[in-house]
Amino acid sequence: LDRAALVWPDRTAVVHGAVRRSWGETALRCRRLASALRRRGVGRGQTVAFLAANTPELFEAHFGVPMMGGVLNAINTRLDPETIAFILGHGEAQLLVVDREFSATARRALALLGRSIPVIDIDDPTYEGGARIGEADYEAFLASGDPEEVFPGPADEWDPIALNYTSGTTGNPKGVVYHHRGAYLNAVSNALSWEMGGAPVYLWTLPMFHC
């Protein structure tokens, strides 16, 4: 991310509806997210949960959460409230960021969780409906972070970067921990296998909670 922002700051990083953001803008937003999470008390190795569609916010979370040492738990948006409540509890989520599209499901899951956690809303302008259930929206949360804050990166390449869950078809979902080394090698593998040239454009159709 830092290299993309340094070498290609003006090239397009994200296209979502009317939103167009460069790599320079995206890097600043991801640093703001990392800073806001740290200021909110999220520590290294702790989990930050997202219940969201393929939006710029979830894209930024894949950089911002691990940047400050957190572990991203992107939850399957097709799960029922009971299963989501189990995941939030089992994964020990410190904070939940939820898209308005899934606010009704999230509200029921939070009621089943048995403890209170901070909730931040994604107010996606491309979606009509739903309700804001959090204490603030994502943009206001970003504004509380410092884009100049410095983050050292993982202490070890085997540190966790993400926590993903199975759908729990035959019982409770099973948690799978992914590490920084695996994410890096997977990215290199994709670049080589797909023979990606300079400035590729990727149409993201697979749900981000699968990655």
Residue frames as a rotation matrix with the C-alpha (Angstrom) as fourth column:
LEU 1
0.572 0.820 0.000 0.00
0.820 -0.572 0.000 0.00
0.000 0.000 -1.000 0.00
ASP 2
0.470 -0.466 -0.750 2.78
0.132 -0.803 0.582 2.44
-0.873 -0.372 -0.315 0.91
ARG 3
-0.617 -0.746 0.250 4.61
0.333 0.040 0.942 1.67
-0.713 0.664 0.224 -2.33
ALA 4
-0.177 0.645 0.743 1.46
0.978 0.032 0.205 2.12
0.108 0.763 -0.637 -4.44
ALA 5
0.783 0.506 -0.361 0.82
0.573 -0.813 0.105 5.47
-0.240 -0.289 -0.927 -2.74
LEU 6
0.167 -0.824 -0.542 4.43
0.041 -0.543 0.838 6.54
-0.985 -0.162 -0.057 -3.30
VAL 7
-0.749 -0.569 0.341 4.89
0.291 0.180 0.940 5.38
-0.596 0.803 0.030 -6.90
TRP 8
-0.707 0.580 0.405 1.34
0.462 -0.055 0.885 5.77
0.535 0.813 -0.229 -8.25
PRO 9
-0.840 0.352 -0.413 -0.41
0.295 -0.342 -0.892 8.23
-0.455 -0.871 0.183 -5.92
ASP 10
-0.502 0.640 -0.581 -2.76
-0.684 -0.705 -0.186 9.51
-0.529 0.305 0.792 -8.63
ARG 11
-0.783 0.234 -0.576 -3.75
-0.319 0.644 0.695 6.21
0.534 0.728 -0.430 -10.21
THR 12
0.123 0.959 0.254 -7.22
-0.846 -0.032 0.532 4.89
0.518 -0.280 0.808 -9.44
ALA 13
-0.902 -0.399 0.167 -7.41
-0.418 0.704 -0.575 2.45
0.112 -0.588 -0.801 -6.54
VAL 14
-0.671 0.733 0.110 -11.17
0.450 0.520 -0.726 2.17
-0.590 -0.438 -0.679 -6.02
VAL 15
-0.800 0.594 -0.079 -14.27
-0.445 -0.501 0.742 2.57
0.401 0.629 0.666 -8.18
HIS 16
-0.735 0.630 -0.251 -17.60
0.668 0.607 -0.431 2.14
-0.119 -0.484 -0.867 -6.39
GLY 17
0.428 0.903 -0.027 -20.67
0.854 -0.414 -0.317 3.87
-0.297 0.112 -0.948 -7.81
ALA 18
0.889 -0.057 0.455 -19.79
0.154 -0.897 -0.414 7.56
0.432 0.438 -0.789 -7.97
VAL 19
0.773 -0.632 0.059 -16.76
-0.252 -0.220 0.942 7.08
-0.583 -0.743 -0.329 -5.71
ARG 20
0.722 -0.691 0.033 -13.33
0.312 0.283 -0.907 7.32
0.618 0.665 0.420 -7.36
ARG 21
0.875 -0.469 0.118 -10.28
-0.333 -0.407 0.850 7.29
-0.351 -0.784 -0.513 -5.11
SER 22
0.461 -0.815 -0.352 -6.57
-0.538 0.060 -0.841 7.24
0.706 0.577 -0.410 -5.90
TRP 23
0.325 -0.450 -0.832 -3.92
0.610 0.772 -0.179 5.15
0.723 -0.449 0.525 -4.20
GLY 24
-0.725 -0.595 0.348 -2.72
0.163 -0.639 -0.752 8.29
0.669 -0.488 0.560 -2.43
GLU 25
-0.195 0.764 0.615 -6.19
-0.818 -0.473 0.327 8.95
0.541 -0.440 0.717 -1.01
THR 26
0.644 0.480 -0.595 -6.73
-0.181 0.852 0.492 5.30
0.743 -0.209 0.635 -0.15
ALA 27
-0.166 -0.800 -0.577 -3.47
0.589 0.389 -0.708 5.04
0.791 -0.457 0.407 1.77
LEU 28
-0.783 -0.080 0.616 -4.39
-0.323 -0.795 -0.513 8.11
0.531 -0.601 0.597 3.85
ARG 29
0.204 0.953 0.223 -7.80
-0.824 0.044 0.565 6.66
0.528 -0.299 0.795 4.64
CYS 30
0.530 -0.053 -0.847 -6.32
0.212 0.975 0.072 3.30
0.821 -0.218 0.527 5.64
ARG 31
-0.602 -0.780 -0.167 -3.86
0.427 -0.138 -0.894 5.02
0.675 -0.610 0.416 7.98
ARG 32
-0.504 0.527 0.684 -6.74
-0.722 -0.692 0.000 7.02
0.473 -0.494 0.729 9.46
LEU 33
0.562 0.741 -0.367 -8.62
-0.450 0.647 0.616 3.76
0.694 -0.181 0.697 10.04
ALA 34
0.102 -0.623 -0.775 -5.61
0.559 0.680 -0.474 2.15
0.823 -0.386 0.418 11.71
SER 35
-0.828 -0.450 0.336 -5.10
0.048 -0.653 -0.756 5.21
0.559 -0.609 0.563 13.91
ALA 36
-0.151 0.867 0.475 -8.80
-0.823 -0.376 0.425 5.45
0.547 -0.326 0.771 14.83
LEU 37
0.605 0.349 -0.715 -8.85
-0.025 0.907 0.421 1.78
0.796 -0.237 0.557 15.85
ARG 38
-0.307 -0.805 -0.507 -5.75
0.630 0.228 -0.743 2.19
0.714 -0.547 0.437 17.99
ARG 39
-0.820 0.029 0.572 -7.16
-0.324 -0.846 -0.423 5.31
0.472 -0.532 0.703 19.65
ARG 40
0.223 0.972 0.076 -10.36
-0.735 0.116 0.668 3.38
0.641 -0.204 0.740 20.33
GLY 41
0.141 -0.250 0.958 -8.35
-0.919 0.327 0.220 0.86
-0.368 -0.911 -0.184 22.32
VAL 42
0.988 0.138 -0.075 -8.02
-0.157 0.888 -0.432 -1.99
0.007 0.439 0.899 19.84
GLY 43
0.310 -0.927 0.209 -4.67
-0.675 -0.059 0.736 -3.68
-0.670 -0.369 -0.644 20.48
ARG 44
-0.378 -0.556 -0.741 -2.32
-0.904 0.395 0.165 -5.92
0.201 0.732 -0.651 18.55
GLY 45
-0.974 -0.040 -0.222 -3.81
-0.037 0.999 -0.017 -9.36
0.223 -0.008 -0.975 17.95
GLN 46
-0.532 0.847 -0.022 -7.35
0.064 0.015 -0.998 -8.23
-0.844 -0.532 -0.062 18.73
THR 47
-0.607 0.364 0.706 -10.24
0.779 0.449 0.439 -8.77
-0.157 0.816 -0.556 16.34
VAL 48
-0.593 0.497 -0.633 -12.18
-0.427 -0.861 -0.276 -6.15
-0.682 0.106 0.723 14.39
ALA 49
-0.435 0.532 0.727 -15.35
0.642 0.749 -0.164 -7.50
-0.632 0.395 -0.667 12.74
PHE 50
-0.740 0.280 -0.611 -16.97
-0.576 -0.733 0.362 -6.23
-0.347 0.620 0.704 9.53
LEU 51
-0.269 0.732 0.627 -20.41
0.613 0.632 -0.475 -7.16
-0.743 0.257 -0.618 8.24
ALA 52
0.058 0.124 -0.991 -20.44
-0.449 -0.883 -0.137 -5.53
-0.892 0.453 0.004 4.84
ALA 53
0.891 0.214 0.401 -20.81
0.291 0.408 -0.865 -5.97
-0.349 0.888 0.301 1.12
ASN 54
0.008 -0.913 0.409 -17.97
0.993 0.057 0.107 -5.30
-0.120 0.405 0.906 -1.33
THR 55
0.936 0.318 0.150 -17.66
0.322 -0.947 0.000 -1.62
0.142 0.048 -0.989 -0.43
PRO 56
0.273 -0.872 0.406 -14.63
-0.095 -0.445 -0.891 0.69
0.957 0.204 -0.204 -0.24
GLU 57
0.399 -0.078 0.913 -14.87
-0.890 -0.273 0.366 0.48
0.221 -0.959 -0.179 3.55
LEU 58
0.879 -0.071 0.472 -14.28
-0.115 0.928 0.353 -3.28
-0.463 -0.365 0.808 3.59
PHE 59
0.698 -0.681 0.222 -11.50
0.433 0.154 -0.888 -2.85
0.570 0.716 0.403 1.02
GLU 60
0.211 -0.613 0.761 -9.82
-0.515 -0.732 -0.447 -0.32
0.831 -0.298 -0.470 3.32
ALA 61
0.709 0.126 0.694 -10.25
-0.694 0.300 0.655 -2.65
-0.126 -0.946 0.300 6.28
HIS 62
0.926 -0.378 0.005 -8.03
0.367 0.896 -0.248 -5.23
0.090 0.231 0.969 4.60
PHE 63
0.040 -0.928 0.371 -5.19
0.386 -0.328 -0.862 -2.71
0.922 0.177 0.345 4.90
GLY 64
0.011 -0.018 1.000 -6.13
-0.546 -0.838 -0.009 -0.59
0.838 -0.546 -0.019 7.91
VAL 65
0.880 0.379 0.287 -6.94
-0.442 0.427 0.789 -3.33
0.176 -0.821 0.543 10.42
PRO 66
0.742 -0.645 -0.181 -3.72
0.664 0.744 0.070 -5.36
0.089 -0.173 0.981 10.02
MET 67
0.196 -0.683 0.703 -1.72
0.222 -0.668 -0.711 -2.13
0.955 0.296 0.020 9.68
MET 68
0.103 -0.118 0.988 -2.26
-0.809 -0.588 0.014 -1.40
0.579 -0.801 -0.156 13.38
GLY 69
-0.827 -0.556 0.082 -1.75
-0.517 0.694 -0.501 -5.03
0.221 -0.457 -0.862 14.36
GLY 70
-0.145 0.870 0.471 -5.41
-0.769 0.201 -0.608 -6.01
-0.623 -0.450 0.640 14.50
VAL 71
-0.907 -0.038 0.420 -7.02
0.161 0.889 0.428 -9.11
-0.390 0.455 -0.800 13.01
LEU 72
-0.579 0.705 -0.410 -9.77
-0.815 -0.515 0.265 -8.61
-0.024 0.487 0.873 10.42
ASN 73
-0.744 0.480 0.464 -12.88
0.325 0.868 -0.376 -10.76
-0.583 -0.129 -0.802 10.79
ALA 74
-0.680 0.537 -0.499 -14.98
-0.733 -0.495 0.466 -10.20
0.003 0.683 0.730 7.65
ILE 75
-0.567 0.532 0.629 -18.24
-0.143 0.689 -0.711 -12.01
-0.811 -0.493 -0.314 8.35
ASN 76
-0.881 0.339 0.329 -20.32
0.458 0.437 0.774 -13.86
0.119 0.833 -0.541 5.77
THR 77
-0.829 0.559 -0.016 -23.27
-0.549 -0.820 -0.163 -11.54
-0.104 -0.126 0.986 5.11
ARG 78
-0.244 0.763 -0.599 -25.58
-0.545 0.403 0.735 -14.50
0.802 0.505 0.318 4.34
LEU 79
-0.756 -0.103 -0.647 -25.45
0.383 0.732 -0.563 -15.96
0.531 -0.673 -0.514 7.84
ASP 80
0.354 0.935 0.005 -28.32
0.438 -0.170 0.883 -15.76
0.827 -0.310 -0.470 10.33
PRO 81
0.420 -0.160 0.893 -28.16
-0.586 -0.799 0.132 -13.62
0.693 -0.579 -0.430 13.52
GLU 82
0.945 -0.034 0.325 -27.52
-0.249 0.569 0.783 -16.62
-0.211 -0.821 0.530 15.77
THR 83
0.631 -0.745 0.218 -24.48
0.774 0.582 -0.251 -17.67
0.060 0.327 0.943 13.76
ILE 84
0.213 -0.532 0.820 -23.15
0.208 -0.795 -0.570 -14.12
0.955 0.292 -0.059 13.56
ALA 85
0.701 0.086 0.708 -23.55
-0.627 -0.397 0.670 -13.75
0.339 -0.914 -0.225 17.32
PHE 86
0.903 -0.410 0.129 -21.52
0.299 0.815 0.497 -16.93
-0.309 -0.410 0.858 17.81
ILE 87
0.361 -0.803 0.475 -18.77
0.792 -0.005 -0.610 -15.61
0.492 0.596 0.634 15.53
LEU 88
0.338 -0.196 0.920 -18.63
-0.250 -0.962 -0.113 -12.24
0.907 -0.192 -0.374 17.32
GLY 89
0.826 0.030 0.563 -18.36
-0.563 0.090 0.822 -14.02
-0.026 -0.996 0.091 20.64
HIS 90
0.829 -0.507 0.235 -15.96
0.468 0.860 0.204 -16.78
-0.306 -0.059 0.950 19.65
GLY 91
0.282 -0.728 0.625 -13.72
0.756 -0.232 -0.612 -14.36
0.590 0.646 0.485 17.73
GLU 92
0.084 -0.194 -0.977 -13.73
0.895 -0.417 0.160 -11.93
-0.438 -0.888 0.139 20.67
ALA 93
-0.010 -0.017 1.000 -14.55
0.769 -0.639 -0.003 -8.98
0.639 0.769 0.019 18.41
GLN 94
-0.577 -0.295 -0.762 -13.59
0.738 -0.589 -0.330 -5.64
-0.351 -0.752 0.557 19.97
LEU 95
-0.415 0.425 -0.804 -15.61
-0.400 -0.879 -0.258 -3.58
-0.817 0.215 0.535 17.49
LEU 96
-0.203 0.435 0.877 -18.15
0.775 0.619 -0.127 -4.22
-0.599 0.654 -0.463 14.72
VAL 97
-0.679 0.051 -0.732 -18.45
-0.435 -0.832 0.345 -2.19
-0.591 0.553 0.587 11.53
VAL 98
-0.413 0.647 0.641 -21.75
0.602 0.722 -0.342 -2.88
-0.684 0.245 -0.688 9.79
ASP 99
-0.978 0.142 0.155 -23.31
0.068 -0.483 0.873 -1.83
0.199 0.864 0.463 6.50
ARG 100
-0.523 0.850 0.059 -26.87
-0.759 -0.434 -0.486 -0.43
-0.387 -0.299 0.872 6.64
GLU 101
-0.151 0.460 -0.875 -27.87
-0.774 0.495 0.394 -3.25
0.614 0.737 0.281 4.31
PHE 102
-0.185 -0.013 -0.983 -27.32
0.272 0.960 -0.064 -5.75
0.944 -0.279 -0.174 7.14
SER 103
-0.670 -0.127 0.732 -28.34
-0.527 -0.613 -0.589 -3.61
0.523 -0.780 0.344 10.10
ALA 104
0.381 0.888 0.257 -31.44
-0.854 0.233 0.465 -5.65
0.353 -0.397 0.847 10.99
THR 105
0.665 -0.221 -0.713 -29.44
0.179 0.975 -0.134 -8.88
0.725 -0.039 0.688 11.13
ALA 106
-0.409 -0.911 0.053 -26.64
0.230 -0.159 -0.960 -7.20
0.883 -0.380 0.275 13.06
ARG 107
-0.284 0.376 0.882 -29.04
-0.810 -0.587 -0.010 -5.72
0.514 -0.717 0.471 15.63
ARG 108
0.783 0.620 -0.046 -30.47
-0.524 0.698 0.488 -9.18
0.335 -0.358 0.872 16.37
ALA 109
0.395 -0.727 -0.562 -27.00
0.422 0.686 -0.592 -10.71
0.816 -0.003 0.578 16.55
LEU 110
-0.548 -0.620 0.562 -25.81
-0.157 -0.583 -0.797 -8.04
0.822 -0.525 0.222 18.98
ALA 111
0.172 0.706 0.687 -28.82
-0.910 -0.153 0.385 -8.69
0.377 -0.691 0.617 21.19
LEU 112
0.929 0.181 -0.322 -27.81
-0.109 0.968 0.227 -12.36
0.353 -0.175 0.919 21.36
LEU 113
0.170 -0.983 -0.071 -24.14
-0.078 0.059 -0.995 -11.66
0.982 0.175 -0.067 21.99
GLY 114
0.663 0.167 -0.729 -24.47
0.646 0.363 0.671 -11.14
0.377 -0.917 0.133 25.73
ARG 115
-0.058 -0.664 -0.746 -21.99
0.761 -0.513 0.397 -8.27
-0.646 -0.544 0.535 25.93
SER 116
0.871 0.391 -0.297 -21.76
0.167 -0.806 -0.568 -4.77
-0.461 0.445 -0.768 24.53
ILE 117
-0.218 -0.937 0.275 -19.29
0.812 -0.018 0.583 -3.85
-0.541 0.350 0.765 21.79
PRO 118
-0.262 0.077 -0.962 -18.89
-0.256 -0.967 -0.008 -0.57
-0.931 0.244 0.273 19.88
VAL 119
0.111 0.377 0.919 -20.66
0.834 0.467 -0.292 -0.46
-0.540 0.800 -0.263 16.51
ILE 120
-0.520 -0.295 -0.802 -19.74
-0.217 -0.862 0.458 1.78
-0.826 0.412 0.384 13.55
ASP 121
0.474 0.814 0.337 -22.10
0.228 0.256 -0.939 2.21
-0.851 0.522 -0.065 10.56
ILE 122
-0.824 -0.515 0.238 -21.21
0.356 -0.144 0.923 2.09
-0.441 0.845 0.302 6.88
ASP 123
0.146 0.882 -0.448 -23.59
0.048 -0.458 -0.887 4.55
-0.988 0.108 -0.109 5.25
ASP 124
-0.711 -0.487 0.507 -23.19
0.443 0.249 0.861 3.36
-0.546 0.837 0.038 1.65
PRO 125
-0.394 0.582 -0.711 -24.95
-0.528 -0.777 -0.343 5.80
-0.752 0.241 0.613 -0.71
THR 126
-0.731 0.104 -0.674 -25.46
-0.609 0.346 0.714 3.07
0.307 0.933 -0.189 -3.34
TYR 127
-0.725 0.498 -0.476 -27.84
0.548 0.836 0.039 1.21
0.417 -0.233 -0.879 -1.01
GLU 128
-0.445 0.680 0.582 -31.33
-0.610 -0.706 0.359 2.39
0.655 -0.196 0.730 -0.12
GLY 129
0.610 0.724 -0.324 -32.89
-0.179 0.523 0.833 1.17
0.772 -0.450 0.448 3.09
GLY 130
0.006 -0.567 -0.824 -31.69
0.769 0.529 -0.358 -0.23
0.639 -0.631 0.440 6.37
ALA 131
0.921 0.282 0.270 -30.95
0.031 -0.743 0.669 1.79
0.389 -0.607 -0.693 9.46
ARG 132
-0.136 -0.963 0.234 -27.91
-0.268 -0.191 -0.944 3.13
0.954 -0.191 -0.232 11.25
ILE 133
0.792 0.452 -0.411 -27.48
0.186 0.461 0.867 1.27
0.581 -0.764 0.281 14.54
GLY 134
0.058 -0.900 -0.432 -24.01
0.898 0.236 -0.372 2.41
0.437 -0.366 0.822 15.61
GLU 135
0.324 -0.047 -0.945 -22.59
0.716 -0.640 0.277 5.25
-0.618 -0.767 -0.174 17.64
ALA 136
0.045 -0.353 -0.935 -21.05
-0.459 -0.839 0.294 6.92
-0.887 0.415 -0.200 14.56
ASP 137
0.979 0.205 0.021 -20.69
-0.071 0.433 -0.898 6.40
-0.193 0.878 0.439 10.84
TYR 138
0.540 -0.807 0.239 -17.50
0.821 0.568 0.063 5.20
-0.187 0.163 0.969 9.20
GLU 139
0.232 -0.462 0.856 -16.50
0.525 -0.681 -0.510 8.62
0.819 0.568 0.084 7.86
ALA 140
0.697 0.052 0.715 -16.80
-0.491 -0.691 0.530 10.22
0.522 -0.721 -0.456 11.31
PHE 141
0.905 -0.396 0.157 -14.78
0.151 0.642 0.752 7.33
-0.399 -0.656 0.641 12.77
LEU 142
0.365 -0.793 0.488 -12.06
0.891 0.144 -0.431 7.88
0.271 0.592 0.759 10.16
ALA 143
0.446 -0.133 0.885 -11.96
0.043 -0.985 -0.170 11.58
0.894 0.114 -0.433 11.03
SER 144
0.932 -0.084 0.353 -10.90
-0.362 -0.141 0.922 10.63
-0.027 -0.986 -0.161 14.57
GLY 145
0.644 -0.727 0.239 -7.71
0.643 0.683 0.345 9.02
-0.415 -0.068 0.907 13.22
ASP 146
0.427 -0.630 -0.649 -4.38
-0.432 -0.772 0.465 10.61
-0.794 0.081 -0.602 12.32
PRO 147
1.000 0.001 -0.002 -3.24
-0.002 0.455 -0.890 9.95
0.000 0.890 0.455 8.72
GLU 148
0.367 -0.928 0.068 0.37
-0.639 -0.304 -0.706 10.72
0.676 0.216 -0.705 9.75
GLU 149
0.531 -0.165 0.831 0.55
-0.727 0.417 0.546 8.09
-0.436 -0.894 0.102 12.49
VAL 150
-0.175 -0.730 -0.661 3.36
-0.892 0.402 -0.208 5.60
0.417 0.553 -0.721 11.91
PHE 151
0.762 0.429 0.484 2.81
-0.577 0.789 0.210 1.85
-0.292 -0.440 0.849 12.19
PRO 152
-0.138 -0.984 0.116 5.78
-0.828 0.179 0.531 -0.55
-0.543 -0.023 -0.840 12.36
GLY 153
0.044 0.189 -0.981 4.11
-0.773 0.628 0.086 -3.52
0.633 0.754 0.174 10.69
PRO 154
0.901 0.377 -0.212 3.91
-0.186 0.779 0.598 -7.07
0.391 -0.500 0.773 12.05
ALA 155
0.361 -0.782 0.509 6.55
-0.853 -0.056 0.519 -8.18
-0.378 -0.621 -0.687 14.55
ASP 156
-0.590 -0.468 0.658 6.58
-0.199 0.874 0.443 -11.61
-0.782 0.131 -0.609 12.90
GLU 157
-0.733 0.277 -0.621 5.46
-0.660 -0.069 0.748 -12.79
0.164 0.958 0.234 9.48
TRP 158
-0.720 0.469 -0.511 3.42
0.397 0.883 0.251 -15.51
0.569 -0.022 -0.822 11.17
ASP 159
-0.865 0.458 -0.206 1.34
-0.058 -0.499 -0.865 -12.96
-0.499 -0.736 0.458 13.10
PRO 160
-0.241 0.856 0.457 -2.41
0.849 0.414 -0.329 -13.25
-0.471 0.308 -0.827 12.37
ILE 161
-0.996 -0.033 -0.086 -3.83
-0.017 -0.849 0.528 -10.95
-0.091 0.527 0.845 9.71
ALA 162
-0.340 0.929 -0.143 -7.38
-0.820 -0.219 0.529 -12.29
0.460 0.297 0.837 9.40
LEU 163
-0.833 0.245 0.496 -9.86
-0.151 0.762 -0.630 -14.60
-0.532 -0.600 -0.597 11.08
ASN 164
-0.470 0.677 -0.566 -12.35
-0.787 -0.032 0.616 -16.31
0.400 0.735 0.548 8.79
TYR 165
-0.471 0.395 0.789 -15.17
-0.512 0.605 -0.609 -18.69
-0.718 -0.691 -0.082 9.71
THR 166
-0.949 0.313 0.047 -16.87
0.257 0.673 0.694 -21.59
0.186 0.670 -0.719 8.01
SER 167
-0.479 0.841 0.253 -20.64
-0.525 -0.505 0.685 -21.33
0.703 0.196 0.683 7.64
GLY 168
-0.735 0.139 0.663 -21.33
-0.610 0.289 -0.737 -23.86
-0.295 -0.947 -0.128 10.40
THR 169
-0.239 0.677 -0.696 -23.33
-0.752 0.325 0.574 -26.29
0.615 0.660 0.431 8.25
THR 170
0.126 0.237 -0.963 -22.95
0.198 0.946 0.259 -29.20
0.972 -0.223 0.072 10.68
GLY 171
0.283 -0.059 -0.957 -22.49
0.959 0.046 0.280 -27.24
0.028 -0.997 0.070 13.92
ASN 172
0.727 -0.089 -0.681 -20.95
0.150 -0.947 0.284 -24.02
-0.670 -0.308 -0.675 15.11
PRO 173
0.905 -0.423 -0.033 -18.66
-0.167 -0.283 -0.944 -22.27
0.390 0.861 -0.327 12.60
LYS 174
0.549 -0.814 -0.189 -14.97
0.788 0.429 0.441 -23.13
-0.278 -0.391 0.877 12.75
GLY 175
0.871 -0.278 -0.406 -12.49
-0.277 -0.959 0.063 -20.25
-0.407 0.058 -0.912 12.93
VAL 176
0.560 -0.724 0.403 -9.48
0.828 0.469 -0.307 -20.22
0.033 0.506 0.862 10.60
VAL 177
0.615 -0.432 -0.660 -6.54
0.024 -0.826 0.563 -17.91
-0.789 -0.361 -0.498 11.33
TYR 178
0.734 -0.408 0.543 -4.66
0.606 0.033 -0.795 -16.50
0.306 0.912 0.272 8.34
HIS 179
0.359 -0.692 -0.626 -1.21
0.595 -0.347 0.725 -14.93
-0.719 -0.633 0.287 8.74
HIS 180
0.528 -0.210 -0.823 0.75
-0.454 -0.889 -0.065 -12.09
-0.717 0.408 -0.565 7.12
ARG 181
-0.582 -0.809 0.084 3.11
-0.399 0.374 0.837 -14.52
-0.708 0.454 -0.540 5.39
GLY 182
-0.430 0.485 0.761 0.23
0.666 0.740 -0.095 -16.39
-0.609 0.467 -0.641 3.77
ALA 183
0.646 0.699 -0.307 -1.44
0.350 -0.628 -0.695 -13.18
-0.679 0.341 -0.650 2.58
TYR 184
0.176 -0.687 -0.705 1.82
-0.652 -0.618 0.440 -11.96
-0.737 0.382 -0.557 1.06
LEU 185
-0.770 -0.522 0.366 2.60
-0.131 0.691 0.711 -15.23
-0.625 0.499 -0.600 -0.71
ASN 186
-0.044 0.841 0.539 -0.97
0.749 0.385 -0.539 -15.47
-0.661 0.381 -0.647 -2.02
ALA 187
0.687 0.266 -0.676 -0.71
-0.106 -0.884 -0.455 -11.95
-0.719 0.384 -0.580 -3.47
VAL 188
-0.272 -0.871 -0.410 2.61
-0.720 -0.099 0.687 -12.79
-0.639 0.482 -0.600 -5.18
SER 189
-0.669 0.070 0.740 1.14
0.305 0.934 0.188 -16.05
-0.678 0.351 -0.646 -6.46
ASN 190
0.414 0.902 0.124 -1.85
0.561 -0.145 -0.815 -14.26
-0.717 0.407 -0.565 -8.00
ALA 191
0.483 -0.294 -0.825 0.37
-0.544 -0.839 -0.020 -11.67
-0.686 0.459 -0.565 -9.68
LEU 192
-0.605 -0.794 -0.061 2.53
-0.583 0.390 0.713 -14.42
-0.542 0.467 -0.699 -11.21
SER 193
-0.578 0.410 0.706 -0.23
0.446 0.883 -0.147 -16.91
-0.684 0.230 -0.693 -12.06
TRP 194
0.507 0.861 0.043 -2.46
0.567 -0.296 -0.768 -14.31
-0.649 0.414 -0.638 -13.70
GLU 195
-0.309 -0.739 0.599 0.51
0.951 -0.233 0.202 -12.67
-0.009 0.632 0.775 -15.46
MET 196
0.712 0.617 -0.335 -0.64
0.647 -0.762 -0.027 -9.31
-0.272 -0.198 -0.942 -14.13
GLY 197
-0.062 -0.710 0.702 1.02
0.818 -0.439 -0.372 -6.42
0.572 0.551 0.608 -15.92
GLY 198
-0.923 -0.324 -0.207 1.39
0.385 -0.770 -0.510 -2.83
0.006 -0.550 0.835 -14.79
ALA 199
-0.781 0.620 -0.068 -1.69
-0.560 -0.745 -0.363 -0.97
-0.276 -0.246 0.929 -13.48
PRO 200
-0.836 0.523 -0.163 -4.16
0.356 0.745 0.565 -3.89
0.417 0.414 -0.809 -13.72
VAL 201
-0.482 0.783 0.392 -7.86
-0.849 -0.528 0.010 -3.29
0.215 -0.328 0.920 -13.17
TYR 202
-0.963 0.092 -0.252 -9.68
0.153 0.960 -0.235 -5.93
0.221 -0.265 -0.939 -11.13
LEU 203
-0.165 0.971 0.174 -13.46
-0.660 -0.240 0.712 -6.41
0.733 0.002 0.680 -11.12
TRP 204
-0.939 -0.245 0.243 -14.12
-0.337 0.502 -0.797 -7.76
0.073 -0.830 -0.553 -7.62
THR 205
-0.123 0.935 -0.334 -17.08
-0.635 0.184 0.750 -10.13
0.763 0.304 0.571 -7.93
LEU 206
-0.127 0.032 -0.991 -16.30
0.531 0.846 -0.041 -12.70
0.838 -0.532 -0.125 -5.21
PRO 207
0.870 0.455 0.192 -17.53
0.075 -0.506 0.859 -11.60
0.488 -0.733 -0.474 -1.78
MET 208
0.089 -0.912 0.401 -14.62
-0.548 -0.381 -0.745 -10.08
0.832 -0.154 -0.534 0.13
PHE 209
0.359 0.057 0.932 -15.49
-0.914 0.226 0.338 -12.15
-0.191 -0.972 0.134 3.19
HIS 210
0.999 -0.023 0.044 -14.21
0.034 0.965 -0.261 -15.16
-0.036 0.262 0.964 1.25
CYS 211
0.571 -0.820 0.039 -10.69
-0.062 -0.091 -0.994 -13.81
0.819 0.565 -0.103 0.83
